[in-house]
């Protein structure tokens, strides 16, 4: 009798152990089978490739980098004519030649090599389906700086100001180009639309989970993700403050003979920009400092023409707002110098690290000897957070220390 009770106790204990083991296995399996949940559990940045496709080729390709813990994001715009040594053909060509609408794996791998990060997810939407998606979310609001009036077989008419694009207008907005238009304006237009579209998807996220809307929305995108993973991903994207999210186009030197944009410094610059952007996303800063964009004045203290302009472009790539470019008071500065008026030592040190400059001078925004009563409108004129005076020890990318 006693033995029977013992056997029963052991049996019950085994059942409890099996239940606990099954529960643990289910938990682990759930996390592993849901890559988004795995990324959240491991506190990782979620990198997603969005492709707007036209006629089987990328019209625009954006890599969205999002860190759920801080709800901050950065976007990198990958030009189709970016020239790289493509691994799958072992020669220099446009990056969009790696694109295959039926399998974008090679294209994504080339982008990963370019940026130096793993891109875990991808979503492709054709311009036709883009219109359907925009109508599904009841339009996308964007700001158009100047009115557009193009008359022809298919007139293109957009008023200036904040307007809401329906599906048809959205398709026209992202695809039209003017013969005499600066290519950069078309790029900026698509960047502006992408952020507006992303914002609207976040605002309509709960609505898009309704069965009828979910079915329509699911057919708009092509992806290898499961529906569960995609829903979980868009749940996270809904937390992005797109008004504080910038888009950085991968820049380079345009070679007209080749029709290619060759990345600056053989691609090392964009990798460094990505690393710094990731550091900004994951940095936990109290208060509003986490979202502040610091302003910069760039002054050329050498006799080399155009150096300030090229340096300004470099700094904009790192997310700084360059508000002024010009010449210093003289052209014989030996040492590059940073003047800090921000009052944030950590931030000016981070700025100095971009160009490896440790020569920093701290200056109060308002001279100490001036009392508030003595301030004039001229004294109150806005000054940048940082002034960079370029010296002869700057080689266009770094301070060399010579």
C-alpha positions in Angstrom: 0.0 0.0 0.0 2.8 2.4 1.0 4.7 1.4 -2.1 1.6 2.2 -4.3 1.4 5.7 -2.7 5.1 6.2 -3.3 4.7 5.2 -7.0 1.7 7.6 -7.3 3.7 10.4 -5.8 6.6 9.8 -8.2 4.2 9.7 -11.1 2.6 13.0 -10.1 6.0 14.5 -9.7 7.0 13.3 -13.2 3.9 14.9 -14.6 4.7 18.2 -12.9 8.2 18.1 -14.2 7.0 17.3 -17.8 4.5 20.2 -17.6 7.2 22.6 -16.4 9.6 21.4 -19.1 6.9 21.7 -21.8 6.2 25.3 -20.6 9.8 26.2 -20.7 10.2 24.6 -24.2 7.1 26.5 -25.4 8.5 29.8 -24.1 11.9 29.3 -25.7 10.3 28.1 -28.9 7.9 31.1 -29.0 10.8 33.5 -28.6 13.0 31.8 -31.2 10.1 31.4 -33.7 9.4 35.2 -33.3 12.5 37.1 -34.4 11.1 40.4 -33.2 10.4 39.0 -29.7 14.0 37.6 -29.7 15.4 41.0 -30.7 13.4 42.7 -27.9 14.5 40.0 -25.4 18.1 40.5 -26.3 17.8 44.4 -26.3 18.9 44.7 -29.9 18.3 47.3 -32.6 15.8 46.2 -35.2 17.0 46.9 -38.8 14.4 46.6 -41.6 14.7 47.2 -45.3 11.8 48.9 -47.0 11.8 48.9 -50.8 9.4 50.9 -53.0 9.5 49.0 -56.3 8.6 50.2 -59.7 8.8 48.1 -62.9 10.6 45.4 -61.0 13.4 47.7 -59.7 13.9 49.7 -56.5 12.6 53.2 -56.8 13.7 53.9 -53.3 15.3 51.7 -50.6 15.3 52.7 -47.0 16.9 50.9 -44.0 15.0 51.7 -40.8 17.0 51.3 -37.7 14.8 51.2 -34.5 15.8 50.7 -30.9 12.6 49.7 -28.9 14.1 50.6 -25.5 14.4 54.3 -26.4 11.8 54.4 -29.2 14.3 56.2 -31.3 14.9 55.5 -35.0 17.2 56.5 -37.9 16.7 55.9 -41.6 19.3 55.4 -44.3 18.4 56.0 -48.0 20.3 53.7 -50.3 20.6 55.2 -53.9 20.1 52.8 -56.7 23.1 54.1 -58.6 25.5 53.6 -55.7 28.6 52.0 -57.1 30.1 49.1 -55.2 32.1 46.0 -55.9 29.2 43.6 -55.9 30.1 40.3 -54.4 27.8 38.1 -56.5 29.3 39.4 -59.8 32.8 40.4 -58.5 32.8 43.8 -60.3 31.8 47.4 -59.7 28.2 48.1 -60.6 25.1 49.8 -59.4 23.8 48.3 -56.2 20.3 48.0 -57.7 21.6 45.5 -60.3 21.7 43.0 -57.3 17.9 43.4 -56.9 15.7 40.5 -57.9 12.0 41.1 -57.3 11.4 37.4 -56.6 14.3 37.1 -54.2 15.9 40.2 -52.7 18.3 38.2 -50.5 21.4 39.2 -52.6 20.3 42.9 -52.6 19.9 42.9 -48.9 23.3 41.2 -48.4 25.0 44.0 -50.4 23.3 46.6 -48.3 24.4 44.8 -45.1 28.0 44.9 -46.4 27.6 48.6 -47.3 26.3 49.6 -43.9 28.2 47.1 -41.8 25.1 45.8 -39.9 22.7 42.9 -40.2 19.4 43.8 -41.7 17.0 41.2 -40.2 13.8 42.0 -42.1 12.6 43.2 -45.4 9.4 44.6 -46.9 8.7 45.3 -50.5 5.8 47.4 -51.8 5.2 48.2 -55.5 4.0 51.6 -56.5 0.6 50.1 -57.4 0.2 48.5 -54.0 1.6 51.7 -52.3 -1.5 53.5 -53.6 -3.8 50.8 -52.1 -2.0 50.9 -48.8 -2.3 54.7 -48.7 -6.0 54.5 -49.3 -6.3 51.8 -46.6 -4.8 54.2 -44.0 -7.0 57.0 -45.3 -4.2 59.1 -46.8 -0.7 60.3 -45.9 -0.1 63.9 -44.8 3.0 65.6 -46.1 4.4 69.2 -46.4 5.0 70.5 -49.9 7.2 73.6 -49.8 6.3 74.9 -53.3 3.3 74.3 -55.6 3.8 71.8 -58.4 2.1 72.4 -61.7 3.0 70.1 -64.7 0.7 70.0 -67.7 0.9 67.3 -70.2 -0.7 63.9 -71.0 -0.9 63.3 -67.3 -1.0 66.6 -65.4 0.8 66.7 -62.0 -0.7 69.3 -59.7 0.2 69.7 -56.0 -0.6 72.9 -53.9 1.9 74.1 -51.4 1.5 73.5 -47.7 0.3 70.5 -45.7 -1.8 68.2 -47.8 -3.1 64.7 -47.5 -2.3 62.4 -50.4 -4.7 59.7 -51.4 -3.5 56.6 -53.1 -3.4 57.9 -56.7 -1.7 61.2 -55.6 0.8 59.3 -53.5 1.8 57.2 -56.5 2.3 60.3 -58.6 4.1 62.1 -55.8 6.8 59.4 -55.4 7.3 58.7 -59.1 7.2 62.1 -61.0 10.5 63.8 -61.9 11.0 67.1 -63.7 13.5 67.3 -66.6 15.4 70.2 -65.1 14.9 69.1 -61.5 17.9 68.6 -59.2 18.0 64.8 -58.6 18.4 65.5 -54.9 14.9 67.1 -54.8 13.3 63.9 -56.1 15.2 62.0 -53.4 14.2 64.4 -50.6 10.5 64.1 -51.8 10.6 60.3 -51.5 12.2 60.5 -48.1 9.6 63.0 -46.9 6.9 60.6 -48.2 8.4 57.6 -46.5 8.4 59.2 -43.1 4.8 60.4 -43.6 3.8 56.9 -44.6 5.6 55.4 -41.7 3.9 57.8 -39.3 0.4 57.0 -40.7 1.0 53.3 -40.4 1.7 53.9 -36.7 -1.4 56.0 -36.3 -3.6 53.4 -38.0 -1.8 50.3 -36.5 -4.8 49.1 -34.4 -7.2 49.6 -37.3 -4.9 47.6 -39.6 -5.4 44.6 -37.2 -9.1 44.4 -37.9 -9.7 41.2 -40.0 -10.9 42.9 -43.2 -8.2 45.6 -43.1 -5.5 43.1 -42.1 -6.3 41.0 -45.1 -6.0 43.9 -47.5 -2.9 45.3 -45.8 -1.2 41.8 -45.9 -1.5 41.8 -49.7 0.2 45.2 -50.1 3.7 44.0 -49.0 5.9 41.2 -50.2 8.0 39.7 -47.4 9.5 36.5 -46.1 8.2 37.3 -42.6 5.3 35.4 -41.1 2.1 37.4 -40.6 2.7 37.2 -36.8 6.2 38.6 -37.0 5.0 41.4 -39.3 2.2 42.4 -37.0 4.7 42.4 -34.0 7.1 44.5 -36.0 4.5 47.1 -36.9 3.4 47.2 -33.3 6.9 48.3 -32.4 7.1 50.8 -35.3 4.0 52.4 -34.0 6.1 53.9 -31.2 8.5 55.8 -33.5 8.4 59.6 -33.3 8.8 60.2 -37.0 8.8 64.0 -36.5 12.2 63.5 -34.7 13.5 60.9 -37.1 16.0 61.9 -39.8 16.8 60.3 -43.1 20.4 60.1 -44.2 21.1 59.4 -47.8 24.3 57.4 -48.4 26.5 60.0 -50.2 29.5 59.8 -52.4 31.3 61.2 -55.4 29.3 61.2 -58.6 31.3 59.8 -61.6 29.4 61.0 -64.6 31.3 58.8 -67.0 30.2 55.7 -65.0 26.8 57.1 -64.0 27.7 55.9 -60.4 27.9 57.5 -57.0 31.0 56.0 -55.3 30.8 56.1 -51.5 33.1 58.4 -49.7 36.3 56.9 -48.4 35.6 53.6 -50.1 32.5 53.0 -47.9 34.3 53.5 -44.6 32.5 56.8 -43.9 29.0 55.4 -44.1 29.9 52.6 -41.8 31.2 55.1 -39.2 28.1 57.2 -39.6 25.9 54.1 -39.0 28.0 53.2 -35.9 27.5 56.6 -34.5 23.8 56.6 -35.3 23.4 53.3 -33.5 25.2 54.7 -30.5 22.8 57.7 -30.5 19.8 55.4 -30.7 20.9 53.2 -27.8 22.2 56.0 -25.6 19.9 56.5 -22.6 19.9 60.2 -21.8 17.7 61.9 -19.3 15.3 64.7 -20.5 15.2 66.3 -23.9 18.9 66.0 -24.6 18.4 62.6 -26.2 16.4 64.3 -29.0 18.4 67.5 -29.5 20.2 68.2 -32.8 23.3 70.3 -32.2 24.1 73.2 -34.6 27.5 73.8 -36.1 29.4 76.7 -37.8 32.2 75.6 -40.0 35.0 78.1 -40.8 38.0 77.4 -43.1 41.2 78.6 -41.5 43.4 77.4 -44.4 44.0 78.5 -47.9 42.4 75.3 -49.4 39.3 76.3 -51.4 36.1 74.4 -50.6 37.3 72.7 -47.5 34.6 74.1 -45.3 31.9 73.1 -47.6 33.1 69.5 -47.9 33.5 69.3 -44.1 30.0 70.6 -43.6 28.7 67.8 -45.8 30.6 65.3 -43.8 29.2 66.7 -40.5 25.6 66.6 -41.9 26.1 63.0 -42.5 26.7 62.5 -38.8 23.4 64.2 -38.0 24.7 67.7 -37.2 22.8 70.8 -38.3 25.4 72.9 -40.1 23.9 76.4 -40.1 26.8 78.4 -41.4 29.8 77.8 -43.7 32.5 80.4 -44.4 36.1 81.5 -44.0 37.9 82.1 -40.7 39.5 85.5 -39.8 42.8 84.2 -41.3 44.1 81.4 -43.4 47.1 80.3 -41.4 45.6 78.2 -38.6 47.9 75.4 -37.8 45.6 73.6 -35.4 42.0 72.7 -35.9 39.9 74.1 -33.1 36.4 73.5 -31.7 34.6 76.3 -29.8 31.8 75.0 -27.6 28.9 77.1 -26.5 26.5 74.3 -25.8 27.5 73.7 -22.2 27.3 70.0 -22.6 30.8 68.5 -22.3 29.9 65.0 -23.3 28.2 66.2 -26.5 31.1 68.4 -27.6 33.5 65.5 -26.9 31.4 63.3 -29.1 31.5 66.0 -31.8 35.3 66.1 -31.5 35.5 62.4 -31.9 33.9 62.5 -35.3 37.0 64.3 -36.7 39.4 63.2 -33.9 39.8 66.7 -32.6 40.6 67.2 -28.9 41.4 70.9 -29.2 38.3 72.3 -27.6 37.7 75.8 -26.2 34.7 76.5 -24.1 32.9 79.8 -24.5 29.8 81.1 -22.8 26.9 81.9 -25.2 26.6 85.3 -23.5 29.9 87.1 -22.4 30.2 87.1 -18.6 30.9 90.8 -18.4 27.6 91.7 -20.0 24.6 92.1 -17.7 21.1 91.5 -18.9 20.4 95.2 -19.0 23.3 95.7 -21.4 22.1 93.1 -23.9 21.2 94.4 -27.4 19.5 92.6 -30.3 22.9 92.0 -31.8 24.2 90.4 -28.6 21.1 88.1 -28.6 21.8 86.9 -32.2 21.8 83.1 -32.3 25.2 81.4 -32.2 25.8 77.8 -33.1 26.4 75.2 -30.4 29.8 74.4 -31.9 32.1 76.4 -34.2 34.7 74.4 -36.0 37.8 76.3 -37.2 39.7 74.1 -39.7 43.5 74.2 -39.5 46.3 72.8 -41.5 46.3 69.6 -39.4 42.9 68.6 -40.9 43.1 66.3 -43.9 39.5 66.5 -45.0 38.4 63.7 -42.7 40.4 63.7 -39.5 42.8 65.9 -37.5 46.1 64.2 -38.1 48.0 65.8 -35.2 50.9 66.9 -37.3 
